[in-house]
């Protein structure tokens, strides 16, 4: 069952990448800022499938001593948004849920388009 879920997460990541590629082709000016966050979400899901919990921090996707860790799931540069700022990460107290967030291109709360805030829960 774990392997089936891992395959599903990988397929989800591939779909996210292909959506990003298609979007770039349709709009050469910029790709959607949420794509990096969706890809990071897929990496979180793979980590959770292997270990049973969300990581304590995003850096555990790069290196960890957690039991059943089969990473690395990410590279250090993957932990940054497309504007070079650290992706914000929160984990629930029980470790079963986590979220990613960011402030968009302008680095300020609110905004629209590329400046729109990003918040995804897993």
Buried (B, 14 or more C-beta within 10 A) or exposed (E): EEEEBBEEBEEBBEEBBEBBEEBBEEEEEEBBBBBBBBBBBBBBBBBBBBBEBBBEEBBBBBEBEBEEBEBBBBEEEBBBBBBEEEBBBEBEEEBEBBBBBBBBBBEEEEBEEBBBBBEBEB
